[in-house]
């Protein structure tokens, strides 16, 4: 079990992880390139907000399927539900204090600029 915390501590979540992070990514879509976070994913049932649900704000754009959440006090992106698979929760690895994202040398980039659901 890992604990996710926003910068100010108003939002906390528990993430049920089996050992280490299975996969980490960055994304080059229009929102992710601006937030610059390293993310990982778990099934929705493995992610639980334990504090500050009322502090979370939702941001949606484009197709309005993906749900991006951030703390309304400090502005930190905590997690999201991607439109490619809304049954998953992506989370900001930088919000887990015990993980140093600067030690992660090779973080693959997901090509969100060319999202498969945007292809005609």
ChimeraX commands (.cxc) that place a marker at each C-alpha (Angstrom):
marker #1 position 0.00,0.00,0.00 radius 0.5
marker #1 position 1.34,3.41,-1.00 radius 0.5
marker #1 position 0.14,6.78,0.27 radius 0.5
marker #1 position -0.42,9.62,-2.19 radius 0.5
marker #1 position -0.48,13.19,-0.83 radius 0.5
marker #1 position -0.86,16.52,-2.62 radius 0.5
marker #1 position 1.58,19.33,-1.80 radius 0.5
marker #1 position -0.46,20.95,0.99 radius 0.5
marker #1 position -1.69,17.67,2.49 radius 0.5
marker #1 position -5.38,18.40,1.95 radius 0.5
marker #1 position -5.83,15.40,-0.39 radius 0.5
marker #1 position -4.64,11.89,0.43 radius 0.5
marker #1 position -5.20,8.54,-1.23 radius 0.5
marker #1 position -4.22,4.92,-0.70 radius 0.5
marker #1 position -2.90,3.00,-3.69 radius 0.5
marker #1 position -2.90,-0.78,-3.56 radius 0.5
marker #1 position 0.29,-1.75,-5.37 radius 0.5
marker #1 position 1.75,-5.20,-5.59 radius 0.5
marker #1 position 5.39,-4.33,-4.87 radius 0.5
marker #1 position 6.99,-1.68,-7.06 radius 0.5
marker #1 position 5.37,0.35,-9.79 radius 0.5
marker #1 position 4.71,-1.90,-12.77 radius 0.5
marker #1 position 5.03,0.85,-15.35 radius 0.5
marker #1 position 5.66,4.59,-15.32 radius 0.5
marker #1 position 5.10,7.02,-18.18 radius 0.5
marker #1 position 5.00,10.63,-19.19 radius 0.5
marker #1 position 2.53,11.77,-21.83 radius 0.5
marker #1 position 2.87,14.38,-24.56 radius 0.5
marker #1 position -0.83,15.27,-24.84 radius 0.5
marker #1 position -1.79,18.92,-24.41 radius 0.5
marker #1 position -2.48,18.71,-20.66 radius 0.5
marker #1 position 0.23,16.23,-19.65 radius 0.5
marker #1 position 3.06,18.08,-21.38 radius 0.5
marker #1 position 2.09,21.12,-19.32 radius 0.5
marker #1 position 1.86,19.33,-15.97 radius 0.5
marker #1 position 5.03,17.30,-16.61 radius 0.5
marker #1 position 4.14,14.55,-14.15 radius 0.5
marker #1 position 5.44,11.01,-14.13 radius 0.5
marker #1 position 2.40,8.76,-13.89 radius 0.5
marker #1 position 1.55,5.17,-13.17 radius 0.5
marker #1 position -1.76,3.28,-13.29 radius 0.5
marker #1 position -3.86,0.95,-11.17 radius 0.5
marker #1 position -7.38,-0.41,-11.45 radius 0.5
marker #1 position -9.99,1.97,-10.02 radius 0.5
marker #1 position -10.65,-0.38,-7.10 radius 0.5
marker #1 position -6.97,-0.13,-6.12 radius 0.5
marker #1 position -7.12,3.66,-5.68 radius 0.5
marker #1 position -9.07,5.20,-2.80 radius 0.5
marker #1 position -9.30,8.83,-1.69 radius 0.5
marker #1 position -8.95,8.78,2.10 radius 0.5
marker #1 position -8.89,12.51,2.81 radius 0.5
marker #1 position -9.98,15.67,1.04 radius 0.5
marker #1 position -12.57,14.42,-1.44 radius 0.5
marker #1 position -14.22,17.85,-1.05 radius 0.5
marker #1 position -10.92,19.55,-2.00 radius 0.5
marker #1 position -10.64,17.75,-5.35 radius 0.5
marker #1 position -11.59,19.63,-8.48 radius 0.5
marker #1 position -12.35,17.97,-11.80 radius 0.5
marker #1 position -11.00,19.20,-15.13 radius 0.5
marker #1 position -12.19,17.82,-18.47 radius 0.5
marker #1 position -11.53,18.93,-22.04 radius 0.5
marker #1 position -11.84,17.75,-25.67 radius 0.5
marker #1 position -14.03,14.61,-25.60 radius 0.5
marker #1 position -14.90,15.13,-21.88 radius 0.5
marker #1 position -14.32,11.42,-21.18 radius 0.5
marker #1 position -11.04,11.62,-19.28 radius 0.5
marker #1 position -11.28,13.01,-15.76 radius 0.5
marker #1 position -8.31,14.94,-14.38 radius 0.5
marker #1 position -8.29,15.76,-10.66 radius 0.5
marker #1 position -6.28,18.33,-8.75 radius 0.5
marker #1 position -6.25,19.82,-5.24 radius 0.5
marker #1 position -8.23,23.06,-5.11 radius 0.5
marker #1 position -5.91,24.42,-2.41 radius 0.5
marker #1 position -2.40,23.79,-3.79 radius 0.5
marker #1 position -3.25,23.02,-7.44 radius 0.5
marker #1 position -1.32,19.75,-7.62 radius 0.5
marker #1 position -2.55,17.12,-10.09 radius 0.5
marker #1 position -3.16,13.97,-8.02 radius 0.5
marker #1 position -4.84,11.50,-10.39 radius 0.5
marker #1 position -6.97,10.94,-13.46 radius 0.5
marker #1 position -9.17,8.43,-15.23 radius 0.5
marker #1 position -7.97,8.13,-18.84 radius 0.5
marker #1 position -10.41,8.03,-21.73 radius 0.5
marker #1 position -8.63,5.02,-23.28 radius 0.5
marker #1 position -9.61,3.00,-20.19 radius 0.5
marker #1 position -11.84,4.75,-17.60 radius 0.5
marker #1 position -11.67,1.61,-15.42 radius 0.5
marker #1 position -8.11,2.61,-14.53 radius 0.5
marker #1 position -6.75,5.41,-12.37 radius 0.5
marker #1 position -3.56,7.15,-13.36 radius 0.5
marker #1 position -1.75,8.87,-10.52 radius 0.5
marker #1 position 1.04,11.37,-10.01 radius 0.5
marker #1 position 4.05,9.34,-8.84 radius 0.5
marker #1 position 5.56,12.58,-7.48 radius 0.5
marker #1 position 2.80,12.65,-4.84 radius 0.5
marker #1 position 4.20,9.50,-3.20 radius 0.5
marker #1 position 6.81,10.78,-0.75 radius 0.5
marker #1 position 8.81,7.54,-0.61 radius 0.5
marker #1 position 9.44,7.58,-4.38 radius 0.5
marker #1 position 12.07,9.93,-5.78 radius 0.5
marker #1 position 11.06,10.60,-9.38 radius 0.5
marker #1 position 14.48,12.15,-10.05 radius 0.5
marker #1 position 15.99,8.67,-9.67 radius 0.5
marker #1 position 13.88,7.51,-12.63 radius 0.5
marker #1 position 16.27,7.94,-15.56 radius 0.5
marker #1 position 14.34,6.31,-18.40 radius 0.5
marker #1 position 10.65,7.22,-18.37 radius 0.5
marker #1 position 8.89,6.33,-21.64 radius 0.5
marker #1 position 6.64,8.92,-23.27 radius 0.5
marker #1 position 3.12,7.94,-24.29 radius 0.5
marker #1 position 2.05,9.55,-27.59 radius 0.5
marker #1 position -1.10,11.26,-26.37 radius 0.5
marker #1 position -0.85,13.84,-29.18 radius 0.5
marker #1 position -1.88,11.05,-31.55 radius 0.5
marker #1 position -4.46,9.40,-29.33 radius 0.5
marker #1 position -5.91,6.19,-30.85 radius 0.5
marker #1 position -9.48,7.34,-30.11 radius 0.5
marker #1 position -8.90,10.46,-32.25 radius 0.5
marker #1 position -8.11,8.44,-35.39 radius 0.5
marker #1 position -10.84,8.38,-37.96 radius 0.5
marker link #1:1,2 radius 0.2
marker link #1:2,3 radius 0.2
marker link #1:3,4 radius 0.2
marker link #1:4,5 radius 0.2
marker link #1:5,6 radius 0.2
marker link #1:6,7 radius 0.2
marker link #1:7,8 radius 0.2
marker link #1:8,9 radius 0.2
marker link #1:9,10 radius 0.2
marker link #1:10,11 radius 0.2
marker link #1:11,12 radius 0.2
marker link #1:12,13 radius 0.2
marker link #1:13,14 radius 0.2
marker link #1:14,15 radius 0.2
marker link #1:15,16 radius 0.2
marker link #1:16,17 radius 0.2
marker link #1:17,18 radius 0.2
marker link #1:18,19 radius 0.2
marker link #1:19,20 radius 0.2
marker link #1:20,21 radius 0.2
marker link #1:21,22 radius 0.2
marker link #1:22,23 radius 0.2
marker link #1:23,24 radius 0.2
marker link #1:24,25 radius 0.2
marker link #1:25,26 radius 0.2
marker link #1:26,27 radius 0.2
marker link #1:27,28 radius 0.2
marker link #1:28,29 radius 0.2
marker link #1:29,30 radius 0.2
marker link #1:30,31 radius 0.2
marker link #1:31,32 radius 0.2
marker link #1:32,33 radius 0.2
marker link #1:33,34 radius 0.2
marker link #1:34,35 radius 0.2
marker link #1:35,36 radius 0.2
marker link #1:36,37 radius 0.2
marker link #1:37,38 radius 0.2
marker link #1:38,39 radius 0.2
marker link #1:39,40 radius 0.2
marker link #1:40,41 radius 0.2
marker link #1:41,42 radius 0.2
marker link #1:42,43 radius 0.2
marker link #1:43,44 radius 0.2
marker link #1:44,45 radius 0.2
marker link #1:45,46 radius 0.2
marker link #1:46,47 radius 0.2
marker link #1:47,48 radius 0.2
marker link #1:48,49 radius 0.2
marker link #1:49,50 radius 0.2
marker link #1:50,51 radius 0.2
marker link #1:51,52 radius 0.2
marker link #1:52,53 radius 0.2
marker link #1:53,54 radius 0.2
marker link #1:54,55 radius 0.2
marker link #1:55,56 radius 0.2
marker link #1:56,57 radius 0.2
marker link #1:57,58 radius 0.2
marker link #1:58,59 radius 0.2
marker link #1:59,60 radius 0.2
marker link #1:60,61 radius 0.2
marker link #1:61,62 radius 0.2
marker link #1:62,63 radius 0.2
marker link #1:63,64 radius 0.2
marker link #1:64,65 radius 0.2
marker link #1:65,66 radius 0.2
marker link #1:66,67 radius 0.2
marker link #1:67,68 radius 0.2
marker link #1:68,69 radius 0.2
marker link #1:69,70 radius 0.2
marker link #1:70,71 radius 0.2
marker link #1:71,72 radius 0.2
marker link #1:72,73 radius 0.2
marker link #1:73,74 radius 0.2
marker link #1:74,75 radius 0.2
marker link #1:75,76 radius 0.2
marker link #1:76,77 radius 0.2
marker link #1:77,78 radius 0.2
marker link #1:78,79 radius 0.2
marker link #1:79,80 radius 0.2
marker link #1:80,81 radius 0.2
marker link #1:81,82 radius 0.2
marker link #1:82,83 radius 0.2
marker link #1:83,84 radius 0.2
marker link #1:84,85 radius 0.2
marker link #1:85,86 radius 0.2
marker link #1:86,87 radius 0.2
marker link #1:87,88 radius 0.2
marker link #1:88,89 radius 0.2
marker link #1:89,90 radius 0.2
marker link #1:90,91 radius 0.2
marker link #1:91,92 radius 0.2
marker link #1:92,93 radius 0.2
marker link #1:93,94 radius 0.2
marker link #1:94,95 radius 0.2
marker link #1:95,96 radius 0.2
marker link #1:96,97 radius 0.2
marker link #1:97,98 radius 0.2
marker link #1:98,99 radius 0.2
marker link #1:99,100 radius 0.2
marker link #1:100,101 radius 0.2
marker link #1:101,102 radius 0.2
marker link #1:102,103 radius 0.2
marker link #1:103,104 radius 0.2
marker link #1:104,105 radius 0.2
marker link #1:105,106 radius 0.2
marker link #1:106,107 radius 0.2
marker link #1:107,108 radius 0.2
marker link #1:108,109 radius 0.2
marker link #1:109,110 radius 0.2
marker link #1:110,111 radius 0.2
marker link #1:111,112 radius 0.2
marker link #1:112,113 radius 0.2
marker link #1:113,114 radius 0.2
marker link #1:114,115 radius 0.2
marker link #1:115,116 radius 0.2
marker link #1:116,117 radius 0.2
marker link #1:117,118 radius 0.2
marker link #1:118,119 radius 0.2
marker link #1:119,120 radius 0.2
view
